[in-house]
Amino acid sequence: MSAATARPPDKMAAALRAVVRLRLAGPGPGLVFTRSAFVARKHNYDQPNWFGVGLAFSTSAALWALLFKQHNEDVMEYERRKEERKHKCTGCS
Amino acid sequence: MAFLPEEARALPPPPLVNKVSAWLGAAGWAAALLGNGFSQRPVLTAGVHRQVLFATVGWVVGYFLAKRTEYIHAKQDREMFEYIRHHPEDFKTAGKKRIGELLEDFIPNR
């Protein structure tokens, strides 16, 4: 089908095919191979991502520590206010 | 309104192990397992660090949500009891009826 008689959708399809072929040809010299939404690669799970693992575990430990601290503070504050209320109503025994 | 106003600290805090935390922690863990499934990794044994992190985040969010829930309910209770206290005429308990008045008269059928 010559370009003269090609319909606009056909021309667009041909242009897309050309773009895909250029992309899959790989980066040329001097080009940076950036991540693209149109190129899919499989993850390589041979080497664990130790940085990510350490980050996740340390974040979890920090979150648990913060949670325990927050809970203990909440309990202390509640007990303190309970004592305060008792002294206000009944007076010091 | 703030997430937790100052007066919420006068309430007893929810226990560290509470229903909301357990549910959201389990939801976080399930999200990690789902991610494993979508990424075609072994569902239970892969990315344990991820499972632990997601479950932890769920547990922490659940604790604070439980605190806010308790506060909202306590506030509603306080407002409701205040209203009842200010409008006693609307909340009169009906006079106690004696059992003799409730039953029908006994007419022996002999």
N, CA and C atoms of all chains as a GROMACS GRO file, in nm:
protein
  609
    1MET      N    1   0.087  -0.118   0.000
    1MET     CA    2   0.000   0.000   0.000
    1MET      C    3   0.090   0.123   0.000
    2SER      N    4   0.084   0.202  -0.106
    2SER     CA    5   0.173   0.318  -0.115
    2SER      C    6   0.127   0.422  -0.015
    3ALA      N    7   0.220   0.510   0.019
    3ALA     CA    8   0.188   0.613   0.119
    3ALA      C    9   0.079   0.705   0.068
    4ALA      N   10   0.071   0.722  -0.066
    4ALA     CA   11  -0.028   0.815  -0.121
    4ALA      C   12  -0.168   0.766  -0.094
    5THR      N   13  -0.189   0.634  -0.105
    5THR     CA   14  -0.325   0.582  -0.086
    5THR      C   15  -0.348   0.534   0.057
    6ALA      N   16  -0.246   0.542   0.147
    6ALA     CA   17  -0.263   0.493   0.285
    6ALA      C   18  -0.357   0.584   0.361
    7ARG      N   19  -0.447   0.521   0.443
    7ARG     CA   20  -0.538   0.600   0.524
    7ARG      C   21  -0.463   0.649   0.647
    8PRO      N   22  -0.507   0.755   0.711
    8PRO     CA   23  -0.436   0.809   0.829
    8PRO      C   24  -0.411   0.704   0.938
    9PRO      N   25  -0.506   0.612   0.969
    9PRO     CA   26  -0.473   0.514   1.073
    9PRO      C   27  -0.358   0.423   1.032
   10ASP      N   28  -0.351   0.388   0.904
   10ASP     CA   29  -0.242   0.302   0.858
   10ASP      C   30  -0.108   0.374   0.872
   11LYS      N   31  -0.110   0.505   0.841
   11LYS     CA   32   0.015   0.581   0.851
   11LYS      C   33   0.060   0.584   0.996
   12MET      N   34  -0.037   0.604   1.087
   12MET     CA   35  -0.003   0.609   1.230
   12MET      C   36   0.051   0.474   1.275
   13ALA      N   37  -0.012   0.364   1.226
   13ALA     CA   38   0.034   0.231   1.266
   13ALA      C   39   0.177   0.209   1.219
   14ALA      N   40   0.206   0.254   1.099
   14ALA     CA   41   0.342   0.236   1.046
   14ALA      C   42   0.441   0.318   1.128
   15ALA      N   43   0.401   0.440   1.167
   15ALA     CA   44   0.490   0.524   1.247
   15ALA      C   45   0.517   0.458   1.382
   16LEU      N   46   0.411   0.401   1.444
   16LEU     CA   47   0.427   0.334   1.574
   16LEU      C   48   0.521   0.215   1.561
   17ARG      N   49   0.505   0.138   1.454
   17ARG     CA   50   0.593   0.022   1.436
   17ARG      C   51   0.738   0.068   1.426
   18ALA      N   52   0.760   0.181   1.353
   18ALA     CA   53   0.896   0.231   1.339
   18ALA      C   54   0.952   0.272   1.474
   19VAL      N   55   0.869   0.340   1.556
   19VAL     CA   56   0.914   0.384   1.688
   19VAL      C   57   0.949   0.263   1.773
   20VAL      N   58   0.865   0.159   1.772
   20VAL     CA   59   0.890   0.039   1.855
   20VAL      C   60   1.021  -0.025   1.812
   21ARG      N   61   1.044  -0.033   1.679
   21ARG     CA   62   1.166  -0.098   1.631
   21ARG      C   63   1.288  -0.019   1.676
   22LEU      N   64   1.278   0.115   1.670
   22LEU     CA   65   1.391   0.199   1.711
   22LEU      C   66   1.418   0.179   1.860
   23ARG      N   67   1.307   0.172   1.943
   23ARG     CA   68   1.323   0.155   2.088
   23ARG      C   69   1.392   0.024   2.120
   24LEU      N   70   1.340  -0.087   2.053
   24LEU     CA   71   1.391  -0.220   2.087
   24LEU      C   72   1.534  -0.237   2.036
   25ALA      N   73   1.579  -0.149   1.944
   25ALA     CA   74   1.715  -0.162   1.892
   25ALA      C   75   1.817  -0.135   2.001
   26GLY      N   76   1.771  -0.080   2.116
   26GLY     CA   77   1.863  -0.056   2.226
   26GLY      C   78   1.922   0.083   2.218
   27PRO      N   79   1.988   0.126   2.329
   27PRO     CA   80   2.040   0.262   2.330
   27PRO      C   81   2.160   0.273   2.238
   28GLY      N   82   2.168   0.380   2.165
   28GLY     CA   83   2.284   0.407   2.082
   28GLY      C   84   2.399   0.458   2.165
   29PRO      N   85   2.517   0.476   2.103
   29PRO     CA   86   2.631   0.528   2.182
   29PRO      C   87   2.600   0.668   2.231
   30GLY      N   88   2.630   0.694   2.359
   30GLY     CA   89   2.608   0.827   2.414
   30GLY      C   90   2.467   0.844   2.468
   31LEU      N   91   2.375   0.746   2.445
   31LEU     CA   92   2.240   0.758   2.498
   31LEU      C   93   2.233   0.692   2.636
   32VAL      N   94   2.158   0.750   2.728
   32VAL     CA   95   2.139   0.688   2.860
   32VAL      C   96   2.019   0.596   2.853
   33PHE      N   97   2.034   0.473   2.904
   33PHE     CA   98   1.923   0.378   2.900
   33PHE      C   99   1.830   0.409   3.018
   34THR      N  100   1.730   0.491   2.995
   34THR     CA  101   1.639   0.528   3.102
   34THR      C  102   1.526   0.426   3.111
   35ARG      N  103   1.465   0.422   3.231
   35ARG     CA  104   1.350   0.333   3.246
   35ARG      C  105   1.237   0.386   3.162
   36SER      N  106   1.159   0.297   3.106
   36SER     CA  107   1.048   0.342   3.023
   36SER      C  108   0.928   0.255   3.057
   37ALA      N  109   0.813   0.316   3.044
   37ALA     CA  110   0.692   0.239   3.069
   37ALA      C  111   0.668   0.138   2.959
   38PHE      N  112   0.736   0.150   2.847
   38PHE     CA  113   0.706   0.064   2.733
   38PHE      C  114   0.803  -0.050   2.718
   39VAL      N  115   0.904  -0.060   2.806
   39VAL     CA  116   1.000  -0.168   2.798
   39VAL      C  117   0.990  -0.244   2.929
   40ALA      N  118   0.958  -0.374   2.923
   40ALA     CA  119   0.943  -0.454   3.044
   40ALA      C  120   1.062  -0.548   3.055
   41ARG      N  121   1.120  -0.551   3.178
   41ARG     CA  122   1.227  -0.645   3.205
   41ARG      C  123   1.193  -0.726   3.327
   42LYS      N  124   1.241  -0.853   3.333
   42LYS     CA  125   1.214  -0.937   3.450
   42LYS      C  126   1.308  -0.897   3.562
   43HIS      N  127   1.258  -0.901   3.687
   43HIS     CA  128   1.344  -0.876   3.802
   43HIS      C  129   1.440  -0.993   3.819
   44ASN      N  130   1.561  -0.962   3.867
   44ASN     CA  131   1.659  -1.067   3.892
   44ASN      C  132   1.664  -1.092   4.042
   45TYR      N  133   1.612  -1.207   4.087
   45TYR     CA  134   1.602  -1.234   4.232
   45TYR      C  135   1.718  -1.318   4.283
   46ASP      N  136   1.827  -1.330   4.206
   46ASP     CA  137   1.939  -1.411   4.254
   46ASP      C  138   2.004  -1.348   4.376
   47GLN      N  139   2.031  -1.218   4.370
   47GLN     CA  140   2.092  -1.148   4.484
   47GLN      C  141   1.982  -1.075   4.560
   48PRO      N  142   1.969  -1.104   4.693
   48PRO     CA  143   1.868  -1.029   4.769
   48PRO      C  144   1.906  -0.881   4.773
   49ASN      N  145   1.803  -0.797   4.775
   49ASN     CA  146   1.825  -0.653   4.785
   49ASN      C  147   1.847  -0.623   4.933
   50TRP      N  148   1.971  -0.645   4.983
   50TRP     CA  149   1.997  -0.638   5.127
   50TRP      C  150   1.967  -0.500   5.183
   51PHE      N  151   1.992  -0.397   5.102
   51PHE     CA  152   1.962  -0.261   5.151
   51PHE      C  153   1.812  -0.247   5.178
   52GLY      N  154   1.732  -0.295   5.080
   52GLY     CA  155   1.587  -0.286   5.098
   52GLY      C  156   1.540  -0.368   5.216
   53VAL      N  157   1.600  -0.489   5.231
   53VAL     CA  158   1.561  -0.576   5.343
   53VAL      C  159   1.594  -0.509   5.476
   54GLY      N  160   1.715  -0.454   5.486
   54GLY     CA  161   1.756  -0.388   5.610
   54GLY      C  162   1.668  -0.269   5.640
   55LEU      N  163   1.638  -0.192   5.535
   55LEU     CA  164   1.553  -0.074   5.553
   55LEU      C  165   1.415  -0.113   5.603
   56ALA      N  166   1.358  -0.218   5.542
   56ALA     CA  167   1.223  -0.260   5.582
   56ALA      C  168   1.222  -0.310   5.726
   57PHE      N  169   1.319  -0.395   5.762
   57PHE     CA  170   1.320  -0.448   5.899
   57PHE      C  171   1.346  -0.338   6.001
   58SER      N  172   1.439  -0.246   5.969
   58SER     CA  173   1.469  -0.140   6.068
   58SER      C  174   1.350  -0.046   6.081
   59THR      N  175   1.280  -0.018   5.969
   59THR     CA  176   1.161   0.066   5.978
   59THR      C  177   1.055  -0.002   6.063
   60SER      N  178   1.037  -0.134   6.043
   60SER     CA  179   0.938  -0.207   6.123
   60SER      C  180   0.974  -0.202   6.271
   61ALA      N  181   1.102  -0.225   6.302
   61ALA     CA  182   1.144  -0.222   6.443
   61ALA      C  183   1.118  -0.084   6.502
   62ALA      N  184   1.153   0.022   6.424
   62ALA     CA  185   1.132   0.159   6.475
   62ALA      C  186   0.983   0.184   6.498
   63LEU      N  187   0.898   0.137   6.406
   63LEU     CA  188   0.753   0.158   6.421
   63LEU      C  189   0.700   0.088   6.545
   64TRP      N  190   0.746  -0.037   6.570
   64TRP     CA  191   0.700  -0.109   6.690
   64TRP      C  192   0.746  -0.036   6.815
   65ALA      N  193   0.874   0.012   6.813
   65ALA     CA  194   0.925   0.083   6.931
   65ALA      C  195   0.841   0.207   6.957
   66LEU      N  196   0.811   0.283   6.848
   66LEU     CA  197   0.730   0.405   6.864
   66LEU      C  198   0.592   0.371   6.917
   67LEU      N  199   0.535   0.259   6.868
   67LEU     CA  200   0.400   0.221   6.911
   67LEU      C  201   0.399   0.188   7.059
   68PHE      N  202   0.499   0.107   7.105
   68PHE     CA  203   0.505   0.073   7.247
   68PHE      C  204   0.522   0.199   7.332
   69LYS      N  205   0.609   0.289   7.286
   69LYS     CA  206   0.632   0.414   7.360
   69LYS      C  207   0.504   0.494   7.368
   70GLN      N  208   0.434   0.509   7.256
   70GLN     CA  209   0.310   0.588   7.252
   70GLN      C  210   0.207   0.527   7.346
   71HIS      N  211   0.194   0.392   7.344
   71HIS     CA  212   0.094   0.328   7.428
   71HIS      C  213   0.125   0.348   7.575
   72ASN      N  214   0.254   0.334   7.612
   72ASN     CA  215   0.289   0.355   7.753
   72ASN      C  216   0.262   0.498   7.796
   73GLU      N  217   0.294   0.594   7.708
   73GLU     CA  218   0.266   0.734   7.741
   73GLU      C  219   0.116   0.756   7.758
   74ASP      N  220   0.036   0.695   7.669
   74ASP     CA  221  -0.110   0.710   7.680
   74ASP      C  222  -0.161   0.657   7.813
   75VAL      N  223  -0.109   0.539   7.853
   75VAL     CA  224  -0.154   0.479   7.979
   75VAL      C  225  -0.115   0.569   8.097
   76MET      N  226   0.009   0.620   8.096
   76MET     CA  227   0.053   0.707   8.206
   76MET      C  228  -0.034   0.832   8.212
   77GLU      N  229  -0.064   0.892   8.097
   77GLU     CA  230  -0.143   1.014   8.095
   77GLU      C  231  -0.283   0.988   8.147
   78TYR      N  232  -0.342   0.873   8.108
   78TYR     CA  233  -0.476   0.839   8.154
   78TYR      C  234  -0.477   0.821   8.306
   79GLU      N  235  -0.378   0.747   8.358
   79GLU     CA  236  -0.372   0.725   8.503
   79GLU      C  237  -0.354   0.857   8.577
   80ARG      N  238  -0.269   0.945   8.521
   80ARG     CA  239  -0.243   1.075   8.584
   80ARG      C  240  -0.372   1.156   8.591
   81ARG      N  241  -0.447   1.159   8.481
   81ARG     CA  242  -0.570   1.239   8.480
   81ARG      C  243  -0.675   1.178   8.572
   82LYS      N  244  -0.674   1.044   8.584
   82LYS     CA  245  -0.769   0.980   8.674
   82LYS      C  246  -0.740   1.024   8.818
   83GLU      N  247  -0.611   1.025   8.856
   83GLU     CA  248  -0.575   1.068   8.992
   83GLU      C  249  -0.616   1.212   9.014
   84GLU      N  250  -0.594   1.296   8.912
   84GLU     CA  251  -0.629   1.438   8.923
   84GLU      C  252  -0.777   1.456   8.950
   85ARG      N  253  -0.860   1.379   8.875
   85ARG     CA  254  -1.004   1.393   8.889
   85ARG      C  255  -1.047   1.348   9.028
   86LYS      N  256  -0.982   1.240   9.080
   86LYS     CA  257  -1.019   1.190   9.212
   86LYS      C  258  -0.994   1.298   9.316
   87HIS      N  259  -0.878   1.366   9.308
   87HIS     CA  260  -0.844   1.467   9.406
   87HIS      C  261  -0.940   1.585   9.398
   88LYS      N  262  -0.986   1.619   9.278
   88LYS     CA  263  -1.075   1.733   9.265
   88LYS      C  264  -1.208   1.704   9.332
   89CYS      N  265  -1.264   1.584   9.309
   89CYS     CA  266  -1.399   1.557   9.359
   89CYS      C  267  -1.398   1.524   9.507
   90THR      N  268  -1.315   1.428   9.548
   90THR     CA  269  -1.326   1.377   9.686
   90THR      C  270  -1.230   1.448   9.780
   91GLY      N  271  -1.139   1.527   9.723
   91GLY     CA  272  -1.041   1.592   9.811
   91GLY      C  273  -0.935   1.492   9.853
   92CYS      N  274  -0.825   1.543   9.903
   92CYS     CA  275  -0.715   1.454   9.941
   92CYS      C  276  -0.756   1.374  10.064
   93SER      N  277  -0.732   1.243  10.056
   93SER     CA  278  -0.771   1.159  10.170
   93SER      C  279  -0.665   1.168  10.279
   94MET      N  280  -1.194   1.907   6.279
   94MET     CA  281  -1.144   1.862   6.409
   94MET      C  282  -1.011   1.790   6.392
   95ALA      N  283  -0.924   1.804   6.491
   95ALA     CA  284  -0.796   1.733   6.487
   95ALA      C  285  -0.823   1.584   6.495
   96PHE      N  286  -0.722   1.504   6.456
   96PHE     CA  287  -0.740   1.359   6.459
   96PHE      C  288  -0.766   1.311   6.601
   97LEU      N  289  -0.691   1.365   6.700
   97LEU     CA  290  -0.710   1.327   6.840
   97LEU      C  291  -0.702   1.453   6.925
   98PRO      N  292  -0.816   1.514   6.962
   98PRO     CA  293  -0.808   1.634   7.047
   98PRO      C  294  -0.746   1.604   7.182
   99GLU      N  295  -0.713   1.713   7.252
   99GLU     CA  296  -0.642   1.700   7.381
   99GLU      C  297  -0.723   1.618   7.480
  100GLU      N  298  -0.856   1.639   7.484
  100GLU     CA  299  -0.936   1.570   7.586
  100GLU      C  300  -0.942   1.419   7.564
  101ALA      N  301  -0.904   1.374   7.444
  101ALA     CA  302  -0.905   1.230   7.420
  101ALA      C  303  -0.804   1.158   7.508
  102ARG      N  304  -0.704   1.232   7.561
  102ARG     CA  305  -0.602   1.168   7.642
  102ARG      C  306  -0.657   1.129   7.779
  103ALA      N  307  -0.776   1.182   7.815
  103ALA     CA  308  -0.834   1.144   7.943
  103ALA      C  309  -0.901   1.007   7.935
  104LEU      N  310  -0.917   0.952   7.814
  104LEU     CA  311  -0.982   0.823   7.799
  104LEU      C  312  -0.880   0.711   7.817
  105PRO      N  313  -0.924   0.593   7.865
  105PRO     CA  314  -0.830   0.480   7.870
  105PRO      C  315  -0.789   0.442   7.729
  106PRO      N  316  -0.659   0.428   7.704
  106PRO     CA  317  -0.616   0.394   7.568
  106PRO      C  318  -0.652   0.251   7.534
  107PRO      N  319  -0.675   0.222   7.405
  107PRO     CA  320  -0.704   0.084   7.367
  107PRO      C  321  -0.583  -0.004   7.393
  108PRO      N  322  -0.603  -0.134   7.420
  108PRO     CA  323  -0.487  -0.221   7.441
  108PRO      C  324  -0.405  -0.231   7.314
  109LEU      N  325  -0.277  -0.267   7.328
  109LEU     CA  326  -0.192  -0.280   7.210
  109LEU      C  327  -0.246  -0.385   7.114
  110VAL      N  328  -0.305  -0.492   7.170
  110VAL     CA  329  -0.368  -0.595   7.088
  110VAL      C  330  -0.518  -0.565   7.086
  111ASN      N  331  -0.566  -0.503   6.979
  111ASN     CA  332  -0.707  -0.470   6.969
  111ASN      C  333  -0.760  -0.511   6.832
  112LYS      N  334  -0.892  -0.511   6.821
  112LYS     CA  335  -0.954  -0.566   6.699
  112LYS      C  336  -0.913  -0.487   6.575
  113VAL      N  337  -0.911  -0.354   6.585
  113VAL     CA  338  -0.882  -0.273   6.467
  113VAL      C  339  -0.739  -0.299   6.421
  114SER      N  340  -0.646  -0.300   6.518
  114SER     CA  341  -0.506  -0.325   6.484
  114SER      C  342  -0.488  -0.462   6.421
  115ALA      N  343  -0.555  -0.563   6.481
  115ALA     CA  344  -0.540  -0.698   6.430
  115ALA      C  345  -0.591  -0.705   6.286
  116TRP      N  346  -0.707  -0.644   6.263
  116TRP     CA  347  -0.766  -0.650   6.129
  116TRP      C  348  -0.678  -0.579   6.027
  117LEU      N  349  -0.634  -0.455   6.058
  117LEU     CA  350  -0.553  -0.380   5.962
  117LEU      C  351  -0.415  -0.441   5.946
  118GLY      N  352  -0.361  -0.501   6.054
  118GLY     CA  353  -0.234  -0.570   6.041
  118GLY      C  354  -0.247  -0.689   5.946
  119ALA      N  355  -0.358  -0.764   5.962
  119ALA     CA  356  -0.382  -0.876   5.872
  119ALA      C  357  -0.403  -0.826   5.729
  120ALA      N  358  -0.469  -0.710   5.714
  120ALA     CA  359  -0.492  -0.655   5.580
  120ALA      C  360  -0.358  -0.615   5.516
  121GLY      N  361  -0.269  -0.556   5.596
  121GLY     CA  362  -0.137  -0.521   5.543
  121GLY      C  363  -0.060  -0.645   5.499
  122TRP      N  364  -0.066  -0.750   5.583
  122TRP     CA  365   0.001  -0.874   5.548
  122TRP      C  366  -0.058  -0.931   5.420
  123ALA      N  367  -0.191  -0.929   5.408
  123ALA     CA  368  -0.255  -0.980   5.288
  123ALA      C  369  -0.216  -0.899   5.166
  124ALA      N  370  -0.196  -0.768   5.184
  124ALA     CA  371  -0.153  -0.685   5.071
  124ALA      C  372  -0.015  -0.728   5.024
  125ALA      N  373   0.075  -0.758   5.120
  125ALA     CA  374   0.208  -0.804   5.082
  125ALA      C  375   0.200  -0.938   5.008
  126LEU      N  376   0.115  -1.029   5.058
  126LEU     CA  377   0.100  -1.158   4.992
  126LEU      C  378   0.044  -1.141   4.852
  127LEU      N  379  -0.053  -1.046   4.839
  127LEU     CA  380  -0.112  -1.020   4.707
  127LEU      C  381  -0.007  -0.967   4.612
  128GLY      N  382   0.078  -0.876   4.663
  128GLY     CA  383   0.187  -0.825   4.579
  128GLY      C  384   0.279  -0.937   4.534
  129ASN      N  385   0.308  -1.032   4.625
  129ASN     CA  386   0.388  -1.148   4.586
  129ASN      C  387   0.321  -1.225   4.475
  130GLY      N  388   0.190  -1.243   4.489
  130GLY     CA  389   0.118  -1.318   4.388
  130GLY      C  390   0.125  -1.249   4.253
  131PHE      N  391   0.104  -1.116   4.252
  131PHE     CA  392   0.106  -1.043   4.125
  131PHE      C  393   0.244  -1.043   4.062
  132SER      N  394   0.350  -1.043   4.146
  132SER     CA  395   0.486  -1.039   4.093
  132SER      C  396   0.540  -1.177   4.066
  133GLN      N  397   0.454  -1.278   4.074
  133GLN     CA  398   0.493  -1.417   4.045
  133GLN      C  399   0.610  -1.459   4.132
  134ARG      N  400   0.604  -1.425   4.264
  134ARG     CA  401   0.702  -1.474   4.360
  134ARG      C  402   0.631  -1.576   4.448
  135PRO      N  403   0.706  -1.661   4.520
  135PRO     CA  404   0.638  -1.752   4.615
  135PRO      C  405   0.558  -1.670   4.715
  136VAL      N  406   0.430  -1.703   4.730
  136VAL     CA  407   0.337  -1.612   4.798
  136VAL      C  408   0.374  -1.594   4.945
  137LEU      N  409   0.398  -1.706   5.018
  137LEU     CA  410   0.416  -1.694   5.162
  137LEU      C  411   0.561  -1.671   5.201
  138THR      N  412   0.655  -1.728   5.126
  138THR     CA  413   0.793  -1.732   5.172
  138THR      C  414   0.878  -1.618   5.115
  139ALA      N  415   0.829  -1.547   5.015
  139ALA     CA  416   0.910  -1.441   4.955
  139ALA      C  417   0.882  -1.308   5.023
  140GLY      N  418   0.988  -1.226   5.031
  140GLY     CA  419   0.969  -1.090   5.082
  140GLY      C  420   0.914  -1.083   5.221
  141VAL      N  421   0.973  -1.161   5.315
  141VAL     CA  422   0.923  -1.160   5.452
  141VAL      C  423   0.939  -1.020   5.512
  142HIS      N  424   1.047  -0.950   5.472
  142HIS     CA  425   1.067  -0.814   5.524
  142HIS      C  426   0.950  -0.725   5.481
  143ARG      N  427   0.901  -0.747   5.362
  143ARG     CA  428   0.788  -0.668   5.312
  143ARG      C  429   0.661  -0.702   5.389
  144GLN      N  430   0.641  -0.834   5.412
  144GLN     CA  431   0.522  -0.875   5.486
  144GLN      C  432   0.522  -0.815   5.626
  145VAL      N  433   0.639  -0.819   5.692
  145VAL     CA  434   0.650  -0.765   5.828
  145VAL      C  435   0.624  -0.615   5.827
  146LEU      N  436   0.679  -0.544   5.730
  146LEU     CA  437   0.662  -0.398   5.724
  146LEU      C  438   0.516  -0.362   5.703
  147PHE      N  439   0.450  -0.427   5.606
  147PHE     CA  440   0.311  -0.394   5.576
  147PHE      C  441   0.221  -0.425   5.696
  148ALA      N  442   0.248  -0.541   5.762
  148ALA     CA  443   0.166  -0.577   5.878
  148ALA      C  444   0.187  -0.476   5.990
  149THR      N  445   0.312  -0.432   6.008
  149THR     CA  446   0.341  -0.334   6.114
  149THR      C  447   0.268  -0.204   6.089
  150VAL      N  448   0.276  -0.156   5.963
  150VAL     CA  449   0.209  -0.029   5.931
  150VAL      C  450   0.059  -0.042   5.958
  151GLY      N  451   0.000  -0.155   5.917
  151GLY     CA  452  -0.142  -0.176   5.944
  151GLY      C  453  -0.172  -0.174   6.093
  152TRP      N  454  -0.088  -0.241   6.172
  152TRP     CA  455  -0.111  -0.248   6.316
  152TRP      C  456  -0.106  -0.108   6.379
  153VAL      N  457  -0.005  -0.028   6.339
  153VAL     CA  458   0.011   0.106   6.397
  153VAL      C  459  -0.108   0.195   6.360
  154VAL      N  460  -0.146   0.193   6.230
  154VAL     CA  461  -0.260   0.274   6.186
  154VAL      C  462  -0.386   0.231   6.262
  155GLY      N  463  -0.400   0.097   6.284
  155GLY     CA  464  -0.516   0.047   6.356
  155GLY      C  465  -0.522   0.098   6.499
  156TYR      N  466  -0.407   0.108   6.566
  156TYR     CA  467  -0.405   0.157   6.703
  156TYR      C  468  -0.459   0.300   6.711
  157PHE      N  469  -0.408   0.387   6.621
  157PHE     CA  470  -0.453   0.526   6.626
  157PHE      C  471  -0.598   0.540   6.583
  158LEU      N  472  -0.642   0.459   6.486
  158LEU     CA  473  -0.782   0.462   6.447
  158LEU      C  474  -0.871   0.418   6.563
  159ALA      N  475  -0.826   0.314   6.637
  159ALA     CA  476  -0.905   0.267   6.751
  159ALA      C  477  -0.917   0.377   6.856
  160LYS      N  478  -0.806   0.450   6.878
  160LYS     CA  479  -0.812   0.561   6.975
  160LYS      C  480  -0.913   0.664   6.932
  161ARG      N  481  -0.914   0.698   6.803
  161ARG     CA  482  -1.007   0.800   6.756
  161ARG      C  483  -1.151   0.749   6.766
  162THR      N  484  -1.171   0.620   6.734
  162THR     CA  485  -1.306   0.562   6.745
  162THR      C  486  -1.358   0.573   6.888
  163GLU      N  487  -1.272   0.534   6.985
  163GLU     CA  488  -1.313   0.542   7.125
  163GLU      C  489  -1.350   0.685   7.161
  164TYR      N  490  -1.270   0.780   7.112
  164TYR     CA  491  -1.297   0.920   7.146
  164TYR      C  492  -1.431   0.965   7.088
  165ILE      N  493  -1.458   0.933   6.961
  165ILE     CA  494  -1.582   0.974   6.898
  165ILE      C  495  -1.702   0.917   6.974
  166HIS      N  496  -1.693   0.787   7.010
  166HIS     CA  497  -1.804   0.724   7.082
  166HIS      C  498  -1.823   0.786   7.219
  167ALA      N  499  -1.711   0.815   7.289
  167ALA     CA  500  -1.722   0.877   7.422
  167ALA      C  501  -1.784   1.015   7.411
  168LYS      N  502  -1.748   1.089   7.308
  168LYS     CA  503  -1.804   1.223   7.289
  168LYS      C  504  -1.954   1.214   7.264
  169GLN      N  505  -1.995   1.119   7.179
  169GLN     CA  506  -2.138   1.104   7.152
  169GLN      C  507  -2.212   1.065   7.279
  170ASP      N  508  -2.154   0.974   7.359
  170ASP     CA  509  -2.219   0.934   7.484
  170ASP      C  510  -2.234   1.053   7.578
  171ARG      N  511  -2.130   1.132   7.588
  171ARG     CA  512  -2.135   1.248   7.678
  171ARG      C  513  -2.246   1.343   7.635
  172GLU      N  514  -2.253   1.372   7.504
  172GLU     CA  515  -2.355   1.464   7.455
  172GLU      C  516  -2.495   1.407   7.478
  173MET      N  517  -2.509   1.274   7.456
  173MET     CA  518  -2.640   1.212   7.474
  173MET      C  519  -2.683   1.218   7.619
  174PHE      N  520  -2.593   1.186   7.714
  174PHE     CA  521  -2.631   1.189   7.855
  174PHE      C  522  -2.657   1.331   7.903
  175GLU      N  523  -2.582   1.429   7.847
  175GLU     CA  524  -2.608   1.569   7.881
  175GLU      C  525  -2.749   1.607   7.838
  176TYR      N  526  -2.788   1.564   7.718
  176TYR     CA  527  -2.921   1.596   7.668
  176TYR      C  528  -3.028   1.534   7.758
  177ILE      N  529  -3.005   1.406   7.795
  177ILE     CA  530  -3.102   1.339   7.882
  177ILE      C  531  -3.112   1.411   8.015
  178ARG      N  532  -2.997   1.457   8.065
  178ARG     CA  533  -2.997   1.527   8.194
  178ARG      C  534  -3.075   1.658   8.185
  179HIS      N  535  -3.067   1.726   8.069
  179HIS     CA  536  -3.132   1.856   8.054
  179HIS      C  537  -3.280   1.845   8.018
  180HIS      N  538  -3.325   1.727   7.973
  180HIS     CA  539  -3.464   1.711   7.934
  180HIS      C  540  -3.525   1.592   8.006
  181PRO      N  541  -3.537   1.596   8.139
  181PRO     CA  542  -3.589   1.479   8.211
  181PRO      C  543  -3.733   1.450   8.176
  182GLU      N  544  -3.813   1.554   8.136
  182GLU     CA  545  -3.955   1.529   8.108
  182GLU      C  546  -3.972   1.436   7.990
  183ASP      N  547  -3.872   1.430   7.898
  183ASP     CA  548  -3.885   1.342   7.782
  183ASP      C  549  -3.845   1.199   7.813
  184PHE      N  550  -3.785   1.176   7.929
  184PHE     CA  551  -3.728   1.044   7.956
  184PHE      C  552  -3.782   0.988   8.086
  185LYS      N  553  -3.910   1.018   8.115
  185LYS     CA  554  -3.968   0.963   8.239
  185LYS      C  555  -3.990   0.814   8.221
  186THR      N  556  -3.942   0.734   8.319
  186THR     CA  557  -3.970   0.590   8.312
  186THR      C  558  -4.114   0.567   8.354
  187ALA      N  559  -4.187   0.481   8.282
  187ALA     CA  560  -4.328   0.452   8.316
  187ALA      C  561  -4.336   0.391   8.454
  188GLY      N  562  -4.445   0.422   8.527
  188GLY     CA  563  -4.460   0.371   8.662
  188GLY      C  564  -4.462   0.219   8.662
  189LYS      N  565  -4.398   0.160   8.762
  189LYS     CA  566  -4.392   0.014   8.766
  189LYS      C  567  -4.531  -0.042   8.795
  190LYS      N  568  -4.578  -0.135   8.715
  190LYS     CA  569  -4.710  -0.194   8.737
  190LYS      C  570  -4.692  -0.320   8.822
  191ARG      N  571  -4.785  -0.338   8.912
  191ARG     CA  572  -4.781  -0.460   8.991
  191ARG      C  573  -4.840  -0.573   8.908
  192ILE      N  574  -4.795  -0.696   8.937
  192ILE     CA  575  -4.835  -0.810   8.853
  192ILE      C  576  -4.986  -0.829   8.859
  193GLY      N  577  -5.049  -0.792   8.973
  193GLY     CA  578  -5.193  -0.810   8.982
  193GLY      C  579  -5.268  -0.724   8.882
  194GLU      N  580  -5.211  -0.606   8.850
  194GLU     CA  581  -5.282  -0.520   8.755
  194GLU      C  582  -5.264  -0.567   8.612
  195LEU      N  583  -5.155  -0.640   8.587
  195LEU     CA  584  -5.127  -0.681   8.449
  195LEU      C  585  -5.214  -0.797   8.406
  196LEU      N  586  -5.234  -0.894   8.499
  196LEU     CA  587  -5.306  -1.015   8.460
  196LEU      C  588  -5.456  -0.989   8.451
  197GLU      N  589  -5.519  -1.070   8.369
  197GLU     CA  590  -5.666  -1.059   8.362
  197GLU      C  591  -5.726  -1.121   8.487
  198ASP      N  592  -5.850  -1.079   8.516
  198ASP     CA  593  -5.917  -1.140   8.632
  198ASP      C  594  -5.940  -1.287   8.608
  199PHE      N  595  -5.929  -1.364   8.717
  199PHE     CA  596  -5.945  -1.508   8.705
  199PHE      C  597  -6.092  -1.543   8.724
  200ILE      N  598  -6.151  -1.595   8.620
  200ILE     CA  599  -6.293  -1.634   8.629
  200ILE      C  600  -6.298  -1.785   8.618
  201PRO      N  601  -6.323  -1.855   8.731
  201PRO     CA  602  -6.319  -2.002   8.727
  201PRO      C  603  -6.429  -2.054   8.637
  202ASN      N  604  -6.397  -2.152   8.562
  202ASN     CA  605  -6.487  -2.207   8.462
  202ASN      C  606  -6.520  -2.349   8.501
  203ARG      N  607  -6.614  -2.360   8.598
  203ARG     CA  608  -6.647  -2.493   8.649
  203ARG      C  609  -6.793  -2.524   8.622
   0.00000   0.00000   0.00000
